């Protein structure tokens, strides 16, 4: 059961003018499950993306990168996305690449586009051939129900081991006009920064140049999808796409108030979607925020936050509500800051000051630590005493259920 994450409500997901979504039940997954999604974009749309850094990246990731580059070179805008669940088409070699390209070709024929205007995405089991005929057979059904008000169904169509759909909308006023941002994401396991298997799609009716949209997408990813971890495994298929249809005709400049309002709205949507992934982490019972302050650089703060977030000993202690908090200090110590003065390190668990100047705080009582550890939402905060930098990472605990889910994933 997701940690304090309410189910999405269809009426609360705002349509984005210039973007239509359609889904199909193609039989890739079990009967009755939506498993193909098509997103259609208008001609004026800009598209930007950030992808996995896993060298074993899936065939669709390779093609997405190629088609985005071709779009930048030719000016032929990306016009559609095709997403399938149930199969990752990763570790499939040249046949997998050809199958992914064929989905682009077949969808292009149906929609009157060029194959380079299509971005393909897959998520599911790795090392299995893509059932390309099923994907293609599902395309007409998905095209037939293309609609701007279809985000709720779209969120369900991209789920794998997720226990609930993940979607969020936000509207802001820029230059007297309302700008809409709506997004969906999926992921519950194999989640780790470097595109923390996750998929994320955000659309807006704002008008944003391709170059600026890529900058904003990368920045938003770093503060959201690249700031979460469930199990420390970087997927082969991670992809995050932002689409700006321009239908509102409100142009976002490279700087200034309008830029800042839009940037913050995009970051908020992405953080909400990323945090939903952590809250729905496989077997998760607790949502944990790790905030590292007082670093010399953002990078070293992130290094420490991730060391804590990835530690199986820390994560299992949280599951057991066991205030074995020396595990957190150990993670800080091995994070990789070679000149860290541990005598300047402070550690808090929510409102409880646990470690002062590198040692146990004289007033710390284990009962106080246990009180916090029993909560469903927990804040771990550490100050390194080295500077002014700060970074935040979100993670979850590691439970028996995580092992069960992943042991039985293919059965």
N, C-alpha and C positions, 0 to 999 in steps of 0.2 A: 504494500500500500504506500503510495507516494507520501512523502513527509510534508504535511501542510501545503499541499498543492491541489487546489480545487479543480474540478473538471472544467474544461472550456465550455462556454455557452455560445451557441451559434449566433444568437442575436447581438452578442457583444463583440463580434469580429467584423470590423468595418470593411466593406468592399473597397477596392482600390481601382479607380477609373483607369482604363487602359490595360488591365490585367484580368484574364479569365482563367478559370481552373476547371478541369474535368477529370473524373476518375473512372476506373473500371475494375471489375472483378475478373481477372484474366486466368485464374487458376494456378498462379505461380506458388502462392501459399495455399493454405487449406481453403476449402469451399466456403463461400460466403464472406471472405475477407477482401477488402479493397487492396489492390496491390500494384496498380498502375496509375500514375498521375501525369497529366499534361498541363503545363502552364503556358498560356498563349500571351504574348506581349504585343502591344501596338508598334507601328513602324518607327515611332520617335524614341523608343525606349533605349536607355543606357543600361548596361549590365556589367557588374564587377564580381570577382570571385576570389576566394582564398581557399587553398586546398591542403590536403595532408602533406606532411614532409616525409612520410614513410616511403623509402626507396622502392618498396614493393607495391607501389600505388596501383590501383585498379585501372583497367582499360578505359572506363568512362572518364576517370580523372584525367588521363592522358589526352583524351579527345577534347574534353572541356577546355583544357589549357590551349590546345591547338586552335580550336574554333574561336576562343576569345581573342587570341593573337591575330588570327585571320580577320576577325571583325575589326580589330583596331587598325590593321593595315589596309583593308579594302573599303571600310565604311559601311559594309553590309551588316546592319544591326542584327544582333541575336533576337530571334522572334519566338522561340519556343523552347521549353524544357520538357524532357521525358524522364520520368523517375519510375523505377520498379523496385519493389521489395521482394524478400524471399530468396534473393540470390545476389551476391556482391560482384560477380564477374571479375574477381580478383584472383591472381595466381592462375590465370587461364591462358597466358601466352598470346601468340598471334591469333588463334581462333577466337579468343575473347575480344581482342581488339576489333576483329572483323565483324563479330556479332554486334558489338556496341555501335560500330559505324553503320551497320545495316539498319539498326533501329533509327538512326538519324536519317538515313536515306528513305526509308519507308514512311516516316512521319513527314518528311519534306514533301514527298509526293502527295500525300493526303491533304496537306495544308498549303500547297502551292509555293513552297519555299525552297531555298538551297540547303543542302545537307549541312553546310558550314554555319547556317543560322540556327542550328539545333544544338542544345547542350544535353548530353545523356548523363544519367545518374543511376547507380544501383546500390543496394544495400541488402545484406543478408549473409548467407553462408559463403565462406571463402573456399576456393579451390574446386568449385563445382561449375560445370559449363552453364552458361546462361540459356534458359529455355526461350530462345529468341522468337520462336514461332508463337508462343503464348503472348509474349510482349506485343508483337505485331498484331496479333488477333484482337488484343484488347484496345488497340488504338481507336478504332471507329466508335466504340462505346464511350471512351473518354472524350473524344472530340464532340460526340453528340450531346454531352451534358456540360459543355463549357459554359461557365457562368461567372460573373464577377462576385457573386455572393455564395461562393462555394468553399470558403476557407476551412470551415468545420469539417467537411468531408475530406478535404485535402490533407488536413492534419492527421486524420485516421488512415489515409491511404499510404502514408510513408512510415508507419509504425512497424517495428520488428519485435524485440522483446519488451518494448515499452508496455507498461500497464495502463497508460492513459495517453491521450493525444496532448500535444503541446502547441499552444497558439496564443497570440497576444496582439492587441491593437492599441495604437495611440494616435491621438490627433493633436496638432499644435497649430497655433495661428502665426502666420508669417505674412507680413505686408497686408494685413487685413483679410487674408484668406485662410481657410482651413486646409491644412495638409494632413494626409492620412498615411500612416505606416502600419502595415499588418504583416505578421510573420508566423511561420510554423517551424518546428524543429522536431527531430527524432533522435533518440539515443538513450541507452540505459546501462550499457556495458561496453567494454573496449573503448573507454573514454579517457583521454589524456591530452594535455596541451600539445601544440604543434598541429593544430586543428584537432582540438579536443572533440563501434562504427557510428559518427554523428552526421546528420545533414541539417542544414538550416537555410531557410529561404525567407527573405524579407522584401516586400514590395512597397513602393511609395508612388504617389501621383506627382511628386515634386519633379522639377526639371533639373537634372544634374549632369554635368559634362562627364564623359567616360573617365577622364583622368582624375577628376576630383572624386568621383564615385569610388574609384579604386582606392584612393587615399583614405576616404572615410570608412570604407569596408574593412581595410586592413587595421585601421585604428580601433574600430568597434570590435573586431574579432579579438584583438589583443586584450581588451578590457572585459571580454565576455567568454566566448567559446575557447579562447586560449588561456582562460583563467579558471578552468574547471578540471577536475580529475575524479574519476571513480575508482579505477583500478590500475592506472599507470600504463595501459596498453594503447599505443598510438595506432589507430585504424589505418587500413589500406584505402579507405573510401571517403574519408572526411571531406566535406565540401560545404562552403558557406557562400551563398549567392545573394547579392542585393540588386534589385531591379527598380529602376526609376522610369516610370512611363512618361512623365512630363505632361500628363493630361490636364493637370491643374494650371499649367503655364506659369507657375511660380518658380522662378529660377533661383537656385541656391548658389550664391557667390563663393569665392575661394576664402573669403574672410568677412568679418563683420558680424552684426547681431543676427541676421537671418541664418548665416552659416552656423553660428554657435547654437542657435535654437534647434536647427535641424540635426546637427551633430549629436547634441545631447539626447534628442528624441530617439535617434537611431541607436545610440549606446544603450539607452534604457530598454528598448525593445529587445535588443540582443542579449542584454544581461538577464532579462526576465526569461527568455527562451533557454538560455544556457543554464540558469538556476533550476528551471523545470527539469532539465536533464538530470542534474544532480539529485534533486528531490525524488526523482523516479529511478535512481540508481538501483541496479539489480540487488535486491535483498536489503536495500537501505532502510534503516530505522531512524537515522539522525542526519540532519542537515548542518554542516559545520562550516563556519566562516573563519578563515585564517588570515589575520591582518598583521603584517610585519611592518614595523615603523623603525625610524632611526637608522636607516641604512645609508651608505655613501651613495649608492645608485639604486635605481628601480630594479636593475637586473639582479643585484645581490639580494634584494628583498624578495624577489620572485623565487630565487634559488632556495632560500630558506623556507618560504611558504610551501613550495612544492616538496621539499624534503619531508616536512611534517605531513603534508597531505598524502604522500605516497607510502608512508611507513605502514606496513602491515601491523606492526606492534602497536602503533598509535591508534590505527583504525579499529583494531579488535578491542583495544581497551575502551574506546568510546562505545562500541556495541555492548560491552559488558557493564557499562556505567562504572568502570573501575578507574579511580583517579590515580593511576600509575603514571604520574605526570613527568617523571624523570625521562620517560620515553620521548617526550617532546623536546626536552633539553638536549637529549642525545642526538635527535634529528637536526636540531639547530647546529650542534657541534660538528656534524659530519657533512653539512650541506655543501661545503666547498669554499668557505671564506677562510683562507689560510692565516690571515692576520687578525682574526676575530678575538677581541679581548672579552672573554666570557665573564669577567668581573664587572662588566658594564651591562650585561643582559638582564632585562626584566621580563617577567612572564605573567600574564593574567588569563584566567578562565572566566569569561564574562566579567562579573564585578569582583572576583576573588583574585587578590594579588598573591600569586603562588611562589614565584621566585624573585628575590631582590638581590641585585648585584651579583648574579650568577649562582646564588645559593638559595636554599629554602627560606622563604620569608618567615621571620620569627613568630608572626601572628597567624600563619596559615594553619588551618585545621582540616584534616582529611574529610570531615563531615561536610565542610563547605564545598570542597571539590566534588564530593559525591552528589551533593544537591544539584550542582550545575550539570554534572555528567548524566543525570537522569532526564534532563530536558530533551525535547525533540529537536530544538534549535540551540546551537552552542557557538559562542565566539571564543576563539583562541587569539590572543593578542600578545605580541612580543615586541619589545623595543631593543634594538641592537646597540644603541648608544654610540653610533658612528657618524650620524648625519641627519639629513632631513627627508630622505626618500621614503616612500611607502608603497606597498603593493598588497592586493587582496586576492586570495584564491578561495574557491568554494569546493568542498568535497563532502563525502558522506562516510559513514562507518562501514565496516566489513563484517558481514554476518554469515552464519551457516547457510542462509538462503542463497547468497551469492554463489557459493560452491555448488549447491544443488542445481541452480539455474544453468550454470555453465557446464556442469557435468552432463546435464540432460538436454542441452541446447538442440542437438540434431536428432534426438530420438522422439 
